[in-house]
Amino acid sequence: MKLNPTIIKGVFIVNTTIHEDERGYFYRAWDSNTINLDGEKLVFTQFNMSFNRNKGVIRGMHMQIEPFAETKLVRCVSGKVLDVVIDCRKNSETFLQYYAIELSENNTQALLIPEGVAHGFQVLEENSRLLYMHTREYSPEHEFSINCQDPRIGIKWPMKISLISKKDQEVPILTNNFDGV
């Protein structure tokens, strides 16, 4: 396992070493003894799975705020998605910038997302599944969202959007007063 930095500080691509033979392959999905941030081990307390039937579906852009702010590890275990993060951290050098990466069952990469960074994705292949690992339990009262079509962010989705939840559609566009979390 190796962490590779992205343009957004604290967001890392997690690359794995694949061990393959005639039976198939094996890779370590996470090892908190090998990977830590600033000398601190990450302890994941909640694991979630997302199944997505259709191409073009968008989920996101979500995060939790204090006192339930969390670090996430997101991995596509079948299919393919464009995974996107937005830096929402007050005073960050990359405030309101986004980073996108294709995650798939074939590239076996994951994205490590720190507190203060919103996350979402667009499904690029039917029947795609994502595994999320969280350092905090979900608290609906502490959820913060950004509209995935907010012109201030300007995410370039690779395909026509086929479906967004009603909840995500109703997320308001950011005001000019938004200065971060």
N, CA, C and O of each residue as an XYZ file, in Angstrom:
724
protein
N       0.834     -1.189      0.000
C       0.000      0.000      0.000
C       0.870      1.240      0.000
O       1.894      1.318      0.679
N       0.427      2.202     -0.783
C       1.170      3.446     -0.836
C       0.186      4.601     -0.997
O      -0.753      4.520     -1.790
N       0.408      5.688     -0.232
C      -0.406      6.887     -0.358
C       0.263      7.844     -1.328
O       1.442      8.166     -1.180
N      -0.489      8.298     -2.320
C       0.004      9.297     -3.261
C      -0.839     10.551     -3.109
O      -2.065     10.483     -3.205
N      -0.203     11.701     -2.873
C      -0.957     12.935     -2.663
C      -1.660     13.399     -3.935
O      -1.230     13.092     -5.047
N      -2.743     14.141     -3.751
C      -3.469     14.756     -4.854
C      -3.256     16.260     -4.763
O      -2.458     16.727     -3.951
N      -3.958     17.011     -5.583
C      -3.826     18.473     -5.549
C      -4.452     19.074     -4.305
O      -4.192     20.232     -3.977
N      -5.276     18.299     -3.608
C      -5.924     18.780     -2.389
C      -5.204     18.170     -1.192
O      -5.157     16.950     -1.038
N      -4.645     19.036     -0.345
C      -3.872     18.579      0.816
C      -4.708     17.641      1.685
O      -5.848     17.944      2.036
N      -4.118     16.508      2.019
C      -4.780     15.540      2.884
C      -5.619     14.513      2.153
O      -6.042     13.527      2.758
N      -5.875     14.715      0.861
C      -6.589     13.725      0.042
C      -5.523     12.891     -0.657
O      -4.639     13.427     -1.326
N      -5.614     11.576     -0.496
C      -4.610     10.678     -1.051
C      -5.255      9.589     -1.891
O      -6.336      9.089     -1.579
N      -4.559      9.236     -2.965
C      -4.895      8.023     -3.711
C      -4.185      6.894     -2.991
O      -2.988      6.979     -2.721
N      -4.915      5.842     -2.681
C      -4.324      4.672     -2.030
C      -4.095      3.620     -3.112
O      -5.044      3.066     -3.668
N      -2.831      3.356     -3.398
C      -2.472      2.335     -4.378
C      -2.131      1.046     -3.641
O      -1.511      1.059     -2.578
N      -2.545     -0.041     -4.223
C      -2.335     -1.343     -3.599
C      -1.399     -2.189     -4.450
O      -1.250     -1.964     -5.651
N      -0.784     -3.149     -3.812
C       0.009     -4.139     -4.522
C      -0.874     -5.359     -4.731
O      -1.400     -5.930     -3.776
N      -1.030     -5.747     -5.977
C      -1.886     -6.887     -6.306
C      -1.012     -8.127     -6.429
O       0.007     -8.123     -7.120
N      -1.428     -9.184     -5.747
C      -0.750    -10.480     -5.822
C      -1.669    -11.396     -6.622
O      -2.757    -11.758     -6.172
N      -1.209    -11.764     -7.816
C      -2.063    -12.515     -8.735
C      -1.429    -13.856     -9.077
O      -0.213    -13.969     -9.230
N      -2.282    -14.865     -9.192
C      -1.847    -16.168     -9.672
C      -3.019    -16.818    -10.395
O      -4.003    -16.147    -10.706
N      -2.923    -18.111    -10.663
C      -3.954    -18.807    -11.444
C      -5.325    -18.823    -10.751
O      -6.340    -19.032    -11.416
N      -5.372    -18.609     -9.441
C      -6.646    -18.594     -8.718
C      -7.390    -17.278     -8.871
O      -8.614    -17.228     -8.752
N      -6.634    -16.202     -9.138
C      -7.202    -14.861     -9.179
C      -6.212    -13.889     -8.571
O      -5.016    -13.960     -8.850
N      -6.700    -12.982     -7.744
C      -5.786    -12.025     -7.121
C      -6.193    -11.725     -5.690
O      -7.295    -12.040     -5.241
N      -5.246    -11.098     -4.995
C      -5.430    -10.693     -3.608
C      -4.751     -9.348     -3.441
O      -3.680     -9.114     -4.000
N      -5.372     -8.462     -2.674
C      -4.687     -7.231     -2.272
C      -5.206     -6.803     -0.914
O      -6.338     -7.099     -0.531
N      -4.348     -6.102     -0.200
C      -4.711     -5.575      1.108
C      -5.489     -4.292      0.880
O      -4.968     -3.347      0.287
N      -6.737     -4.248      1.348
C      -7.600     -3.084      1.140
C      -7.240     -1.943      2.095
O      -7.392     -0.773      1.743
N      -6.773     -2.269      3.281
C      -6.353     -1.248      4.242
C      -5.504     -1.894      5.317
O      -5.747     -3.035      5.708
N      -4.505     -1.163      5.795
C      -3.667     -1.640      6.887
C      -3.271     -0.442      7.743
O      -2.389      0.330      7.369
N      -3.928     -0.288      8.895
C      -3.638      0.873      9.738
C      -2.281      0.769     10.418
O      -1.815      1.748     11.001
N      -1.638     -0.384     10.361
C      -0.279     -0.482     10.883
C       0.734      0.045      9.880
O       1.834      0.445     10.261
N       0.378      0.048      8.613
C       1.261      0.518      7.565
C       1.019      1.987      7.240
O       1.963      2.747      7.024
N      -0.237      2.377      7.209
C      -0.620      3.735      6.805
C      -1.158      4.487      8.016
O      -2.068      4.017      8.700
N      -0.589      5.649      8.268
C      -1.143      6.534      9.287
C      -0.932      7.970      8.821
O      -0.082      8.243      7.974
N      -1.695      8.857      9.370
C      -1.609     10.266      8.996
C      -1.063     11.054     10.165
O      -1.613     11.021     11.266
N       0.015     11.759      9.918
C       0.653     12.570     10.956
C       0.921     11.756     12.216
O       0.738     12.243     13.332
N       1.357     10.512     12.027
C       1.696      9.654     13.152
C       0.503      9.055     13.872
O       0.663      8.399     14.901
N      -0.696      9.275     13.340
C      -1.905      8.788     13.998
C      -2.545      7.675     13.164
O      -2.765      7.835     11.963
N      -2.839      6.548     13.812
C      -3.522      5.458     13.130
C      -4.978      5.839     12.896
O      -5.624      6.426     13.763
N      -5.481      5.502     11.728
C      -6.899      5.703     11.449
C      -7.659      4.471     11.904
O      -7.287      3.344     11.577
N      -8.705      4.687     12.647
C      -9.557      3.588     13.098
C     -10.919      3.796     12.459
O     -11.609      4.775     12.743
N     -11.293      2.877     11.605
C     -12.585      2.963     10.929
C     -13.643      2.273     11.778
O     -13.482      1.119     12.178
N     -14.729      2.996     12.048
C     -15.762      2.491     12.947
C     -17.046      2.101     12.225
O     -17.895      1.415     12.795
N     -17.195      2.530     10.980
C     -18.418      2.213     10.242
C     -18.038      1.903      8.796
O     -17.227      2.609      8.197
N     -18.628      0.845      8.239
C     -18.406      0.450      6.856
C     -19.761      0.462      6.162
O     -20.736     -0.081      6.682
N     -19.821      1.085      4.977
C     -21.063      1.169      4.216
C     -20.814      0.734      2.784
O     -19.712      0.881      2.256
N     -21.865      0.193      2.161
C     -21.790     -0.236      0.769
C     -22.838      0.534     -0.021
O     -23.967      0.710      0.438
N     -22.460      0.991     -1.208
C     -23.371      1.690     -2.106
C     -23.468      0.884     -3.393
O     -22.454      0.620     -4.039
N     -24.683      0.490     -3.770
C     -24.924     -0.215     -5.032
C     -25.652      0.736     -5.967
O     -26.604      1.405     -5.565
N     -25.207      0.795     -7.204
C     -25.721      1.765     -8.169
C     -26.043      1.054     -9.480
O     -25.143      0.599    -10.187
N     -27.330      0.963     -9.796
C     -27.783      0.194    -10.959
C     -27.415      0.826    -12.299
O     -27.008      0.128    -13.229
N     -27.560      2.154    -12.396
C     -27.505      2.798    -13.710
C     -26.332      3.747    -13.887
O     -25.877      4.387    -12.939
N     -25.852      3.822    -15.127
C     -24.820      4.800    -15.478
C     -25.398      6.201    -15.384
O     -26.593      6.407    -15.600
N     -24.547      7.157    -15.063
C     -24.955      8.552    -15.021
C     -25.479      9.020    -13.675
O     -25.613     10.223    -13.448
N     -25.778      8.081    -12.773
C     -26.279      8.437    -11.438
C     -25.203      9.221    -10.693
O     -24.017      8.902    -10.774
N     -25.635     10.252     -9.966
C     -24.717     10.996     -9.107
C     -25.188     10.879     -7.669
O     -26.372     11.044     -7.373
N     -24.249     10.591     -6.781
C     -24.474     10.631     -5.338
C     -23.493     11.654     -4.778
O     -22.295     11.598     -5.057
N     -24.013     12.586     -3.987
C     -23.111     13.547     -3.356
C     -23.524     14.960     -3.687
O     -24.464     15.197     -4.445
N     -22.829     15.854     -3.124
C     -21.514     15.898     -2.475
C     -21.726     16.043     -0.967
O     -22.305     17.037     -0.528
N     -21.278     15.092     -0.176
C     -21.593     15.025      1.242
C     -20.346     14.979      2.122
O     -19.267     14.562      1.703
N     -20.547     15.425      3.356
C     -19.552     15.293      4.416
C     -20.262     15.520      5.743
O     -21.419     15.938      5.770
N     -19.581     15.251      6.821
C     -20.111     15.546      8.155
C     -19.252     16.627      8.795
O     -18.048     16.713      8.555
N     -19.901     17.454      9.619
C     -19.193     18.535     10.298
C     -19.054     18.198     11.780
O     -19.683     17.267     12.283
N     -18.221     18.971     12.466
C     -17.985     18.767     13.904
C     -19.298     18.771     14.681
O     -20.206     19.532     14.345
N     -19.413     17.959     15.684
C     -18.384     17.078     16.254
C     -18.334     15.688     15.617
O     -17.727     14.776     16.179
N     -18.966     15.514     14.451
C     -18.973     14.219     13.776
C     -18.159     14.226     12.486
O     -18.356     13.373     11.620
N     -17.239     15.192     12.354
C     -16.369     15.225     11.181
C     -15.622     13.899     11.092
O     -15.260     13.308     12.109
N     -15.399     13.444      9.875
C     -14.830     12.110      9.691
C     -13.840     12.072      8.547
O     -13.863     12.909      7.645
N     -12.970     11.078      8.610
C     -12.116     10.706      7.498
C     -12.768      9.492      6.858
O     -13.300      8.627      7.554
N     -12.724      9.426      5.514
C     -13.330      8.306      4.782
C     -12.288      7.671      3.872
O     -11.377      8.334      3.375
N     -12.446      6.389      3.672
C     -11.730      5.673      2.627
C     -12.803      5.114      1.702
O     -13.700      4.399      2.146
N     -12.709      5.441      0.420
C     -13.721      5.013     -0.549
C     -13.046      4.162     -1.607
O     -12.011      4.539     -2.156
N     -13.645      3.002     -1.890
C     -13.092      2.072     -2.877
C     -14.225      1.524     -3.734
O     -15.266      1.130     -3.209
N     -14.029      1.496     -5.050
C     -14.992      0.876     -5.959
C     -14.639     -0.608     -6.057
O     -13.558     -0.961     -6.528
N     -15.549     -1.472     -5.613
C     -15.257     -2.905     -5.589
C     -15.834     -3.648     -6.790
O     -15.456     -4.790     -7.054
N     -16.752     -3.004     -7.520
C     -17.202     -3.546     -8.810
C     -17.711     -2.400     -9.660
O     -18.322     -1.455     -9.161
N     -17.446     -2.504    -10.963
C     -17.844     -1.441    -11.874
C     -16.831     -0.317    -11.919
O     -15.632     -0.525    -11.728
N     -17.352      0.915    -12.183
C     -16.458      2.061    -12.347
C     -17.230      3.337    -12.041
O     -18.398      3.471    -12.405
N     -16.556      4.281    -11.360
C     -17.148      5.578    -11.031
C     -16.109      6.678    -11.228
O     -14.904      6.429    -11.226
N     -16.610      7.902    -11.399
C     -15.759      9.074    -11.274
C     -15.975      9.572     -9.863
O     -17.061     10.049     -9.532
N     -14.964      9.469     -9.033
C     -15.046      9.865     -7.632
C     -14.539     11.300     -7.514
O     -13.495     11.639     -8.070
N     -15.276     12.142     -6.791
C     -14.988     13.570     -6.732
C     -14.981     14.038     -5.282
O     -15.824     13.628     -4.484
N     -14.022     14.902     -4.946
C     -13.972     15.532     -3.627
C     -13.862     17.040     -3.800
O     -13.288     17.525     -4.775
N     -14.426     17.782     -2.833
C     -14.362     19.244     -2.825
C     -13.801     19.672     -1.477
O     -14.285     19.245     -0.429
N     -12.786     20.510     -1.511
C     -12.180     21.032     -0.282
C     -13.081     22.129      0.285
O     -13.255     23.175     -0.341
N     -13.651     21.894      1.463
C     -14.551     22.852      2.119
C     -13.918     23.470      3.354
O     -14.600     24.142      4.128
N     -12.631     23.255      3.548
C     -11.956     23.701      4.766
C     -11.622     25.190      4.711
O     -10.971     25.685      3.790
N     -12.096     25.862      5.732
C     -11.803     27.290      5.895
C     -10.289     27.504      5.865
O      -9.541     26.744      6.479
N      -9.850     28.515      5.169
C      -8.439     28.902      5.072
C      -7.541     27.886      4.363
O      -6.318     27.995      4.442
N      -8.113     26.913      3.682
C      -7.306     25.955      2.928
C      -6.822     26.605      1.635
O      -7.531     27.414      1.037
N      -5.612     26.247      1.207
C      -5.063     26.762     -0.050
C      -5.903     26.335     -1.250
O      -5.900     27.007     -2.282
N      -6.626     25.213     -1.117
C      -7.426     24.701     -2.236
C      -8.929     24.792     -1.937
O      -9.718     23.987     -2.433
N      -9.308     25.770     -1.131
C     -10.713     25.965     -0.754
C     -11.607     26.022     -1.992
O     -11.360     26.796     -2.917
N     -12.648     25.190     -1.994
C     -13.658     25.042     -3.046
C     -13.107     24.529     -4.374
O     -13.786     24.613     -5.398
N     -11.888     24.001     -4.368
C     -11.389     23.305     -5.552
C     -11.822     21.843     -5.458
O     -12.029     21.304     -4.371
N     -11.950     21.226     -6.617
C     -12.313     19.805     -6.607
C     -11.224     18.975     -7.271
O     -10.413     19.463     -8.059
N     -11.248     17.702     -6.912
C     -10.350     16.716     -7.495
C     -11.199     15.520     -7.890
O     -12.080     15.107     -7.135
N     -10.939     14.957     -9.075
C     -11.705     13.806     -9.555
C     -10.749     12.704    -10.001
O      -9.687     12.971    -10.564
N     -11.143     11.474     -9.742
C     -10.351     10.309    -10.143
C     -11.306      9.170    -10.473
O     -12.346      9.009     -9.834
N     -10.943      8.391    -11.470
C     -11.729      7.215    -11.799
C     -11.313      6.081    -10.864
O     -10.139      5.715    -10.799
N     -12.281      5.536    -10.150
C     -12.054      4.357     -9.317
C     -12.799      3.193     -9.949
O     -13.931      3.347    -10.408
N     -12.163      2.032     -9.970
C     -12.807      0.868    -10.575
C     -12.310     -0.406     -9.909
O     -11.310     -0.419     -9.191
N     -13.042     -1.465    -10.173
C     -12.598     -2.760     -9.664
C     -11.276     -3.161    -10.318
O     -10.516     -3.934     -9.736
N     -10.993     -2.653    -11.502
C      -9.769     -3.024    -12.216
C      -8.540     -2.284    -11.714
O      -7.456     -2.866    -11.663
N      -8.679     -1.010    -11.338
C      -7.473     -0.297    -10.894
C      -7.234     -0.462     -9.392
O      -6.156     -0.116     -8.908
N      -8.184     -0.967     -8.663
C      -8.101     -1.282     -7.222
C      -7.604     -0.117     -6.365
O      -7.161     -0.332     -5.237
N      -7.672      1.105     -6.879
C      -7.275      2.261     -6.081
C      -8.410      2.655     -5.145
O      -9.567      2.296     -5.361
N      -8.062      3.389     -4.117
C      -9.046      3.948     -3.193
C      -8.696      5.415     -3.011
O      -7.612      5.860     -3.390
N      -9.623      6.158     -2.428
C      -9.383      7.566     -2.129
C      -9.559      7.758     -0.636
O     -10.587      7.393     -0.065
N      -8.538      8.340     -0.007
C      -8.567      8.662      1.415
C      -8.931     10.141      1.532
O      -8.228     11.006      1.007
N     -10.029     10.421      2.221
C     -10.629     11.755      2.244
C     -10.666     12.259      3.683
O     -11.300     11.636      4.535
N      -9.998     13.377      3.967
C      -9.936     13.872      5.342
C     -11.187     14.654      5.742
O     -12.056     14.935      4.916
N     -11.255     14.992      7.008
C     -12.320     15.850      7.524
C     -12.335     17.164      6.744
O     -11.285     17.678      6.360
N     -13.526     17.698      6.515
C     -13.654     18.987      5.848
C     -13.659     18.924      4.336
O     -13.634     19.957      3.666
N     -13.691     17.711      3.792
C     -13.700     17.537      2.340
C     -14.957     16.752      1.964
O     -15.173     15.636      2.435
N     -15.788     17.363      1.098
C     -17.035     16.723      0.657
C     -16.729     15.675     -0.414
O     -15.739     15.779     -1.139
N     -17.592     14.668     -0.498
C     -17.371     13.538     -1.400
C     -18.637     13.191     -2.174
O     -19.750     13.296     -1.657
N     -18.446     12.778     -3.411
C     -19.536     12.264     -4.233
C     -18.959     11.539     -5.430
O     -17.741     11.463     -5.593
N     -19.840     11.002     -6.274
C     -19.359     10.284     -7.452
C     -20.449     10.194     -8.508
O     -21.636     10.347     -8.222
N     -20.003      9.936     -9.760
C     -20.915      9.608    -10.850
C     -20.612      8.190    -11.300
O     -19.453      7.811    -11.471
N     -21.672      7.412    -11.489
C     -21.551      6.015    -11.903
C     -21.235      5.963    -13.399
O     -21.956      6.543    -14.211
N     -20.161      5.268    -13.757
C     -19.742      5.158    -15.153
C     -20.059      3.802    -15.767
O     -20.046      3.658    -16.989
N     -20.343      2.805    -14.933
C     -20.739      1.470    -15.402
C     -21.921      0.995    -14.579
O     -21.980      1.227    -13.371
N     -22.858      0.332    -15.231
C     -24.014     -0.223    -14.517
C     -23.548     -1.184    -13.422
O     -22.495     -1.813    -13.525
N     -24.360     -1.275    -12.378
C     -24.138     -2.208    -11.269
C     -22.791     -1.994    -10.573
O     -22.085     -2.950    -10.253
N     -22.453     -0.739    -10.348
C     -21.221     -0.408     -9.640
C     -21.461     -0.388     -8.135
O     -22.516      0.037     -7.662
N     -20.450     -0.861     -7.390
C     -20.530     -0.895     -5.927
C     -19.331     -0.178     -5.327
O     -18.196     -0.340     -5.774
N     -19.615      0.621     -4.302
C     -18.550      1.306     -3.567
C     -18.600      0.889     -2.108
O     -19.672      0.738     -1.523
N     -17.427      0.707     -1.536
C     -17.279      0.429     -0.116
C     -16.720      1.685      0.530
O     -15.694      2.213      0.102
N     -17.403      2.156      1.563
C     -16.965      3.333      2.323
C     -16.545      2.869      3.709
O     -17.232      2.062      4.336
N     -15.429      3.374      4.180
C     -14.981      3.126      5.547
C     -14.902      4.489      6.229
O     -14.290      5.414      5.694
N     -15.521      4.621      7.413
C     -15.644      5.913      8.098
C     -15.019      5.854      9.492
O     -15.089      4.831     10.174
N     -14.410      6.965      9.901
C     -13.836      7.037     11.243
C     -14.859      7.478     12.281
O     -14.569      7.443     13.476
N     -16.043      7.891     11.857
C     -17.124      8.289     12.784
C     -18.426      7.690     12.298
O     -18.597      7.427     11.108
N     -19.343      7.476     13.228
C     -20.669      7.008     12.842
C     -21.447      8.153     12.204
O     -21.162      9.326     12.448
N     -22.433      7.797     11.385
C     -23.230      8.785     10.670
C     -24.157      9.518     11.629
O     -24.799      8.905     12.483
N     -24.218     10.834     11.478
C     -25.119     11.674     12.254
C     -25.857     12.593     11.285
O     -25.266     13.548     10.781
N     -27.133     12.327     11.013
C     -27.874     13.150     10.043
C     -27.880     14.636     10.387
O     -27.905     15.479      9.491
N     -27.858     14.959     11.668
C     -27.881     16.369     12.080
C     -26.573     17.096     11.747
O     -26.529     18.326     11.762
N     -25.514     16.346     11.450
C     -24.203     16.941     11.198
C     -23.759     16.754      9.746
O     -22.581     16.906      9.422
N     -24.712     16.424      8.885
C     -24.384     16.270      7.471
C     -24.367     17.646      6.797
O     -25.219     18.495      7.058
N     -23.383     17.840      5.930
C     -23.267     19.063      5.140
C     -23.135     18.637      3.684
O     -22.396     17.703      3.371
N     -23.847     19.318      2.799
C     -23.812     18.956      1.380
C     -23.567     20.176      0.514
O     -23.893     21.305      0.881
N     -22.990     19.920     -0.634
C     -22.816     20.915     -1.683
C     -23.543     20.383     -2.909
O     -23.458     19.192     -3.209
N     -24.250     21.245     -3.616
C     -24.958     20.839     -4.816
C     -23.935     20.384     -5.861
O     -22.977     21.099     -6.158
N     -24.151     19.190     -6.411
C     -23.186     18.619     -7.360
C     -23.120     19.401     -8.669
O     -22.219     19.177     -9.478
N     -24.065     20.317     -8.884
C     -24.064     21.145    -10.094
C     -23.810     22.615     -9.774
O     -24.125     23.495    -10.575
N     -23.237     22.876     -8.595
C     -22.983     24.253     -8.186
C     -22.003     24.903     -9.163
O     -20.888     24.407     -9.331
N     -22.402     26.016     -9.819
C     -21.507     26.651    -10.797
C     -20.236     27.221    -10.158
O     -19.227     27.391    -10.841
N     -20.276     27.512     -8.877
C     -19.082     28.030     -8.193
C     -17.978     26.963     -8.146
O     -16.790     27.285     -8.147
N     -18.388     25.698     -8.104
C     -17.425     24.585     -8.090
C     -17.076     24.186     -9.530
O     -15.901     24.042     -9.868
N     -18.091     24.011    -10.368
C     -17.876     23.714    -11.787
C     -17.378     22.323    -12.090
O     -16.517     22.152    -12.953
N     -17.899     21.326    -11.401
C     -17.469     19.944    -11.661
C     -17.846     19.573    -13.090
O     -18.971     19.812    -13.528
N     -16.901     18.990    -13.808
C     -17.129     18.521    -15.177
C     -17.460     17.032    -15.123
O     -16.567     16.186    -15.148
N     -18.755     16.723    -15.048
C     -19.193     15.331    -15.017
C     -19.019     14.745    -16.417
O     -19.356     15.402    -17.402
N     -18.499     13.521    -16.524
C     -18.165     12.976    -17.846
C     -19.351     12.542    -18.689
O     -19.216     12.385    -19.902
N     -20.511     12.344    -18.072
C     -21.669     11.929    -18.859
C     -22.915     12.663    -18.368
O     -22.922     13.274    -17.299
N     -23.945     12.585    -19.164
C     -25.215     13.200    -18.794
C     -25.690     12.595    -17.476
O     -25.600     11.385    -17.268
N     -26.194     13.446    -16.595
C     -26.690     12.981    -15.298
C     -28.033     12.279    -15.520
O     -28.969     12.873    -16.054
N     -28.118     11.016    -15.106
C     -29.360     10.256    -15.304
C     -30.281     10.309    -14.091
O     -31.499     10.206    -14.232
N     -29.706     10.469    -12.901
C     -30.528     10.478    -11.690
C     -29.745     11.074    -10.525
O     -28.570     10.768    -10.320
N     -30.421     11.925     -9.776
C     -29.905     12.486     -8.524
C     -31.045     12.377     -7.522
O     -32.200     12.603     -7.883
N     -30.749     12.040     -6.283
C     -31.815     11.943     -5.276
C     -32.485     13.305     -5.101
O     -31.882     14.349     -5.348
N     -33.731     13.267     -4.674
C     -34.476     14.506     -4.410
C     -33.733     15.343     -3.370
O     -33.627     16.562     -3.498
N     -33.223     14.670     -2.344
C     -32.478     15.353     -1.282
C     -31.276     16.113     -1.850
O     -31.047     17.269     -1.493
N     -30.502     15.462     -2.741
C     -29.333     16.105     -3.322
C     -29.716     17.211     -4.305
O     -29.010     18.213     -4.413
N     -30.826     17.038     -5.020
C     -31.289     18.080     -5.942
C     -31.671     19.357     -5.198
O     -31.524     20.459     -5.726
N     -32.156     19.205     -3.986
C     -32.641     20.352     -3.220
C     -31.548     21.075     -2.433
O     -31.832     22.057     -1.747
N     -30.308     20.606     -2.523
C     -29.207     21.302     -1.846
C     -29.025     22.649     -2.528
O     -28.842     22.706     -3.744
N     -29.074     23.742     -1.756
C     -28.929     25.064     -2.376
C     -27.516     25.311     -2.902
O     -26.542     24.720     -2.436
N     -27.439     26.193     -3.877
C     -26.154     26.645     -4.408
C     -25.457     27.441     -3.301
O     -26.114     28.139     -2.529
N     -24.140     27.338     -3.226
C     -23.379     28.081     -2.207
C     -23.532     29.589     -2.408
O     -23.552     30.085     -3.535
N     -23.635     30.281     -1.320
C     -23.671     31.747     -1.390
C     -22.237     32.266     -1.367
O     -21.308     31.538     -1.018
N     -22.071     33.520     -1.739
C     -20.742     34.139     -1.680
C     -20.245     34.287     -0.254
O     -19.055     34.507     -0.030
N     -21.159     34.167      0.726
C     -20.780     34.263      2.140
C     -20.171     32.981      2.694
O     -19.603     32.988      3.786
N     -20.282     31.877      1.952
C     -19.752     30.596      2.447
C     -18.234     30.701      2.532
O     -17.557     30.897      1.523
N     -17.706     30.568      3.752
C     -16.263     30.676      3.937
C     -15.639     29.393      4.480
O     -14.490     29.393      4.922
N     -16.400     28.305      4.444
C     -15.838     27.010      4.809
C     -16.333     26.485      6.139
O     -17.081     27.134      6.871
N     -15.876     25.281      6.411
C     -16.251     24.594      7.667
C     -15.049     24.496      8.580
O     -15.153     23.955      9.681
